[in-house]
Every structure is written in structure tokens, then in C-alpha cells.
Amino acid sequence: MKKIGILGTGMVGNTIGSKLIALGYEVKMGSRTTNNPKAAEWVQKNGKNASQGSFAEAASFGELVFNCTKGEHSLEVMKL
Ligand SMILES: NC(=O)c1ccc[n+]([C@@H]2O[C@H](COP(=O)([O-])OP(=O)(O)OC[C@H]3O[C@@H](n4cnc5c(N)ncnc54)[C@H](OP(=O)(O)O)[C@@H]3O)[C@@H](O)[C@H]2O)c1
């Protein structure tokens, strides 16, 4: 397994995503929008194995997916 999707651009997604990049995984961070500025900043800091996209794109990308979205909206995000 090499590819991981992170759903969420908050502190939790950022922290887990950065650690996974440091461990050598390819990580796509998902958001409601494909150009989320927090995800863009995370990609900028984490180099070539980091990317961003929509929630659906991050879920498709990952062989394993972390749900790091705001709890009250998580079910809504899972449907996307
Ligand atoms: N931060 C902590 O210290 C901490 C500690 C323990 C547990 N947690 C839990 O871990 C989870 C993530 O926490 P977090 O602080 O990293 O991030 P967060 O601010 O709780 O959630 C950020 C994510 O939720 C998405 N989101 C917000 N409103 C939404 C809506 N109306 N519809 C769909 N998605 C929506 C955001 O989407 P966009 O990217 O599109 O903005 C973003 O990706 C939460 O459930 C939190 O309770 C957090």
C-alpha cells in the first residue's frame, strides 16, 4: 500500500498527512473545493508526494482513507 487519502483540511488531517508523507506514502488531501487554501499550503510544505483534490478525488486515490472531517458533517462528506 502506497497511496492514502485524507478527508479533511484541519489540524488532524494536516498532522496525519504530514506524518504519512514523512513515512514515504503518497497522500491526497480532500476538501469541499479542489483549490482549498489550507490544503494548498499543506501540499506546498510536503513536496512531490502530497496533492489535493475534492473529497471524492481523495477517497478514490487512497487505498486507505482517513476521515478527518468535522464530526457533524462527516456523514454528508461520506456520501460525496
Ligand atoms: N483538532 C483537534 O485537536 C481534535 C482533537 C480530537 C478530535 N478531533 C476531531 O477530529 C476531526 C477533525 O478535526 P480538525 O480540527 O482537524 O478539523 P475540523 O475543523 O473539525 O474539520 C475540518 C474539515 O471538515 C470539513 N467541513 C467543515 N464543515 C463542513 C460542511 N458543512 N460540509 C462538509 N465538510 C465540512 C472541512 O471541509 P473544507 O476542507 O472544505 O473546509 C474540513 O475539511 C473532528 O471531528 C474533530 O472533532 C479534533
The ligand as an SDF file (V2000), in Angstrom:
LIG
                    3D

 48 52  0  0  0  0  0  0  0  0999 V2000
   -8.2970   19.4460   16.3850 N   0  0  0  0  0  0  0  0  0  0  0  0
   -8.1760   18.6530   17.4340 C   0  0  0  0  0  0  0  0  0  0  0  0
   -7.3330   18.8620   18.3350 O   0  0  0  0  0  0  0  0  0  0  0  0
   -9.0210   17.3980   17.5580 C   0  0  0  0  0  0  0  0  0  0  0  0
   -8.7850   16.5230   18.6010 C   0  0  0  0  0  0  0  0  0  0  0  0
   -9.5350   15.3580   18.6790 C   0  0  0  0  0  0  0  0  0  0  0  0
  -10.5270   15.1030   17.7400 C   0  0  0  0  0  0  0  0  0  0  0  0
  -10.7780   15.9860   16.7600 N   0  0  0  0  0  0  0  0  0  0  0  0
  -11.8160   15.6570   15.7760 C   0  0  0  0  0  0  0  0  0  0  0  0
  -11.1700   15.3520   14.5450 O   0  0  0  0  0  0  0  0  0  0  0  0
  -11.9780   15.8240   13.4530 C   0  0  0  0  0  0  0  0  0  0  0  0
  -11.1540   16.8040   12.6080 C   0  0  0  0  0  0  0  0  0  0  0  0
  -10.8020   17.9480   13.4060 O   0  0  0  0  0  0  0  0  0  0  0  0
   -9.9560   19.1620   12.8070 P   0  0  0  0  0  0  0  0  0  0  0  0
   -9.8020   20.1440   13.9110 O   0  0  0  0  0  0  0  0  0  0  0  0
   -8.7390   18.6490   12.1220 O   0  0  0  0  0  0  0  0  0  0  0  0
  -10.8560   19.7300   11.6340 O   0  0  0  0  0  0  0  0  0  0  0  0
  -12.3420   20.3820   11.6250 P   0  0  0  0  0  0  0  0  0  0  0  0
  -12.2040   21.8580   11.5540 O   0  0  0  0  0  0  0  0  0  0  0  0
  -13.1930   19.7910   12.6900 O   0  0  0  0  0  0  0  0  0  0  0  0
  -12.8910   19.8360   10.2140 O   0  0  0  0  0  0  0  0  0  0  0  0
  -12.2950   20.2860    9.0430 C   0  0  0  0  0  0  0  0  0  0  0  0
  -12.8930   19.5800    7.8460 C   0  0  0  0  0  0  0  0  0  0  0  0
  -14.3110   19.4890    7.9510 O   0  0  0  0  0  0  0  0  0  0  0  0
  -14.8610   19.9090    6.7160 C   0  0  0  0  0  0  0  0  0  0  0  0
  -16.1650   20.5550    6.8860 N   0  0  0  0  0  0  0  0  0  0  0  0
  -16.4730   21.6130    7.6900 C   0  0  0  0  0  0  0  0  0  0  0  0
  -17.7640   21.9820    7.5270 N   0  0  0  0  0  0  0  0  0  0  0  0
  -18.2730   21.1400    6.5720 C   0  0  0  0  0  0  0  0  0  0  0  0
  -19.5510   21.0150    5.9260 C   0  0  0  0  0  0  0  0  0  0  0  0
  -20.5740   21.8260    6.2350 N   0  0  0  0  0  0  0  0  0  0  0  0
  -19.7020   20.0410    4.9910 N   0  0  0  0  0  0  0  0  0  0  0  0
  -18.6810   19.2240    4.6740 C   0  0  0  0  0  0  0  0  0  0  0  0
  -17.4450   19.2850    5.2530 N   0  0  0  0  0  0  0  0  0  0  0  0
  -17.2540   20.2370    6.1670 C   0  0  0  0  0  0  0  0  0  0  0  0
  -13.8850   20.9300    6.1660 C   0  0  0  0  0  0  0  0  0  0  0  0
  -14.0460   20.9880    4.7650 O   0  0  0  0  0  0  0  0  0  0  0  0
  -13.1880   22.0330    3.8670 P   0  0  0  0  0  0  0  0  0  0  0  0
  -11.8270   21.4020    3.7390 O   0  0  0  0  0  0  0  0  0  0  0  0
  -13.9220   22.0450    2.5870 O   0  0  0  0  0  0  0  0  0  0  0  0
  -13.1770   23.3410    4.6010 O   0  0  0  0  0  0  0  0  0  0  0  0
  -12.5580   20.3650    6.6010 C   0  0  0  0  0  0  0  0  0  0  0  0
  -12.0270   19.5120    5.6170 O   0  0  0  0  0  0  0  0  0  0  0  0
  -13.2210   16.4790   14.0910 C   0  0  0  0  0  0  0  0  0  0  0  0
  -14.2670   15.5340   14.1010 O   0  0  0  0  0  0  0  0  0  0  0  0
  -12.7600   16.8280   15.4910 C   0  0  0  0  0  0  0  0  0  0  0  0
  -13.8310   16.8480   16.4020 O   0  0  0  0  0  0  0  0  0  0  0  0
  -10.0310   17.1160   16.6340 C   0  0  0  0  0  0  0  0  0  0  0  0
  1  2  1  0
  2  3  2  0
  2  4  1  0
  4  5  1  0
  4 48  2  0
  5  6  2  0
  6  7  1  0
  7  8  2  0
  8  9  1  0
  8 48  1  0
  9 10  1  0
  9 46  1  0
 10 11  1  0
 11 12  1  0
 11 44  1  0
 12 13  1  0
 13 14  1  0
 14 15  2  0
 14 16  1  0
 14 17  1  0
 17 18  1  0
 18 19  2  0
 18 20  1  0
 18 21  1  0
 21 22  1  0
 22 23  1  0
 23 24  1  0
 23 42  1  0
 24 25  1  0
 25 26  1  0
 25 36  1  0
 26 27  1  0
 26 35  1  0
 27 28  2  0
 28 29  1  0
 29 30  1  0
 29 35  2  0
 30 31  1  0
 30 32  2  0
 32 33  1  0
 33 34  2  0
 34 35  1  0
 36 37  1  0
 36 42  1  0
 37 38  1  0
 38 39  2  0
 38 40  1  0
 38 41  1  0
 42 43  1  0
 44 45  1  0
 44 46  1  0
 46 47  1  0
M  CHG  2   8   1  16  -1
M  END
$$$$
